[in-house]
């Protein structure tokens, strides 16, 4: 069973930066899409943040466009999310998802808190 492990979260002030990592136990090239979602405390809804498709295309939520960048390192089987100019509304648990053959695999998430 594939494992996704997120890291890099923490507490940062408004305007600060963080880089999240999602380490995958299998080749990320086998996934059609690798993406990041954010889940608010106490909520089940996961809001889309950014995606990296296997063809190299990227996609971002309007709220993070220009501030966040998703990248991948195939050699390390890791997907990254560089987050700059952070705002309090960016706070939450960030989860990595890999989609492959109609099956989604999720990590446990990493917590991001942006203080005002």
C-alpha beads as a LAMMPS data file, in Angstrom:
LAMMPS data file: protein, C-alpha beads

116 atoms
115 bonds

1 atom types
1 bond types

-500.0 500.0 xlo xhi
-500.0 500.0 ylo yhi
-500.0 500.0 zlo zhi

Masses

1 110.0

Atoms # bond

1 1 1 0.000 0.000 0.000
2 1 1 1.404 3.364 -0.999
3 1 1 2.287 5.804 1.781
4 1 1 2.340 9.583 1.593
5 1 1 4.043 11.476 4.408
6 1 1 3.769 15.245 4.709
7 1 1 6.199 17.438 6.628
8 1 1 7.319 21.041 6.889
9 1 1 4.372 22.589 8.671
10 1 1 4.702 24.942 11.591
11 1 1 3.789 28.314 13.048
12 1 1 4.695 31.408 11.058
13 1 1 3.758 35.074 11.146
14 1 1 1.704 36.790 8.475
15 1 1 3.876 37.385 5.442
16 1 1 6.185 34.488 6.236
17 1 1 7.028 31.408 4.201
18 1 1 6.985 27.647 4.597
19 1 1 7.879 24.748 2.323
20 1 1 5.851 21.590 2.690
21 1 1 7.055 18.199 1.510
22 1 1 5.124 15.076 0.565
23 1 1 7.309 11.978 0.444
24 1 1 5.779 9.073 -1.459
25 1 1 6.746 5.420 -0.977
26 1 1 6.357 4.659 -4.687
27 1 1 7.316 6.379 -7.897
28 1 1 5.372 9.623 -8.252
29 1 1 5.577 9.142 -12.015
30 1 1 2.910 6.444 -11.641
31 1 1 0.355 8.987 -10.432
32 1 1 -1.748 10.983 -12.883
33 1 1 -2.007 13.868 -10.425
34 1 1 -0.297 14.839 -7.191
35 1 1 -1.960 17.638 -5.302
36 1 1 -2.346 19.493 -2.031
37 1 1 -5.480 20.218 -0.059
38 1 1 -6.175 22.234 3.093
39 1 1 -8.532 21.193 5.863
40 1 1 -9.719 23.670 8.478
41 1 1 -9.764 22.621 12.148
42 1 1 -12.855 20.633 13.011
43 1 1 -14.017 20.518 9.393
44 1 1 -14.225 17.543 7.072
45 1 1 -14.154 19.580 3.862
46 1 1 -10.798 19.607 2.119
47 1 1 -10.178 22.660 -0.027
48 1 1 -8.090 22.312 -3.140
49 1 1 -4.808 24.241 -3.069
50 1 1 -2.522 23.138 -5.908
51 1 1 -1.982 20.267 -8.339
52 1 1 0.820 18.846 -10.463
53 1 1 -0.297 16.654 -13.356
54 1 1 1.854 13.924 -14.893
55 1 1 2.160 15.983 -18.096
56 1 1 3.873 18.725 -16.127
57 1 1 0.913 21.101 -15.945
58 1 1 0.161 22.834 -12.664
59 1 1 -3.044 24.308 -11.318
60 1 1 -3.746 26.540 -8.328
61 1 1 -6.678 27.772 -6.316
62 1 1 -7.350 31.451 -6.989
63 1 1 -6.610 32.299 -3.368
64 1 1 -3.004 31.069 -3.590
65 1 1 -2.074 31.936 -7.170
66 1 1 1.090 34.005 -7.215
67 1 1 1.976 33.053 -3.647
68 1 1 2.251 29.244 -3.680
69 1 1 4.285 27.029 -5.994
70 1 1 3.975 23.274 -6.392
71 1 1 7.000 21.341 -7.611
72 1 1 8.151 17.740 -7.716
73 1 1 11.397 15.823 -7.538
74 1 1 10.978 12.496 -9.313
75 1 1 14.337 11.215 -8.095
76 1 1 13.211 11.683 -4.493
77 1 1 9.570 10.773 -5.111
78 1 1 8.634 13.960 -3.329
79 1 1 6.191 16.767 -4.068
80 1 1 6.700 20.194 -2.549
81 1 1 4.509 23.190 -1.841
82 1 1 6.371 26.474 -1.426
83 1 1 4.127 28.924 0.389
84 1 1 5.055 32.605 0.459
85 1 1 3.293 35.726 1.735
86 1 1 1.257 33.589 4.092
87 1 1 -2.026 34.872 5.497
88 1 1 -4.023 33.763 8.564
89 1 1 -6.645 32.254 6.246
90 1 1 -3.985 29.882 4.908
91 1 1 -3.955 28.109 8.281
92 1 1 -5.059 24.498 8.484
93 1 1 -3.913 20.954 7.955
94 1 1 -2.300 20.473 4.575
95 1 1 -2.771 17.063 3.030
96 1 1 -1.091 15.545 0.024
97 1 1 -3.064 13.350 -2.376
98 1 1 -1.960 11.067 -5.172
99 1 1 -4.445 9.917 -7.830
100 1 1 -3.760 6.766 -9.804
101 1 1 -6.106 4.582 -11.842
102 1 1 -9.131 6.123 -10.176
103 1 1 -7.814 5.534 -6.691
104 1 1 -6.859 8.340 -4.329
105 1 1 -4.222 7.966 -1.646
106 1 1 -3.882 10.513 1.148
107 1 1 -1.266 11.395 3.699
108 1 1 -1.987 12.263 7.322
109 1 1 -1.293 15.959 6.853
110 1 1 0.943 18.623 8.337
111 1 1 -0.332 21.555 10.373
112 1 1 0.202 25.145 9.271
113 1 1 -0.655 28.060 11.543
114 1 1 -0.265 31.631 10.379
115 1 1 -0.476 34.162 13.179
116 1 1 -1.670 37.706 12.613

Bonds

1 1 1 2
2 1 2 3
3 1 3 4
4 1 4 5
5 1 5 6
6 1 6 7
7 1 7 8
8 1 8 9
9 1 9 10
10 1 10 11
11 1 11 12
12 1 12 13
13 1 13 14
14 1 14 15
15 1 15 16
16 1 16 17
17 1 17 18
18 1 18 19
19 1 19 20
20 1 20 21
21 1 21 22
22 1 22 23
23 1 23 24
24 1 24 25
25 1 25 26
26 1 26 27
27 1 27 28
28 1 28 29
29 1 29 30
30 1 30 31
31 1 31 32
32 1 32 33
33 1 33 34
34 1 34 35
35 1 35 36
36 1 36 37
37 1 37 38
38 1 38 39
39 1 39 40
40 1 40 41
41 1 41 42
42 1 42 43
43 1 43 44
44 1 44 45
45 1 45 46
46 1 46 47
47 1 47 48
48 1 48 49
49 1 49 50
50 1 50 51
51 1 51 52
52 1 52 53
53 1 53 54
54 1 54 55
55 1 55 56
56 1 56 57
57 1 57 58
58 1 58 59
59 1 59 60
60 1 60 61
61 1 61 62
62 1 62 63
63 1 63 64
64 1 64 65
65 1 65 66
66 1 66 67
67 1 67 68
68 1 68 69
69 1 69 70
70 1 70 71
71 1 71 72
72 1 72 73
73 1 73 74
74 1 74 75
75 1 75 76
76 1 76 77
77 1 77 78
78 1 78 79
79 1 79 80
80 1 80 81
81 1 81 82
82 1 82 83
83 1 83 84
84 1 84 85
85 1 85 86
86 1 86 87
87 1 87 88
88 1 88 89
89 1 89 90
90 1 90 91
91 1 91 92
92 1 92 93
93 1 93 94
94 1 94 95
95 1 95 96
96 1 96 97
97 1 97 98
98 1 98 99
99 1 99 100
100 1 100 101
101 1 101 102
102 1 102 103
103 1 103 104
104 1 104 105
105 1 105 106
106 1 106 107
107 1 107 108
108 1 108 109
109 1 109 110
110 1 110 111
111 1 111 112
112 1 112 113
113 1 113 114
114 1 114 115
115 1 115 116
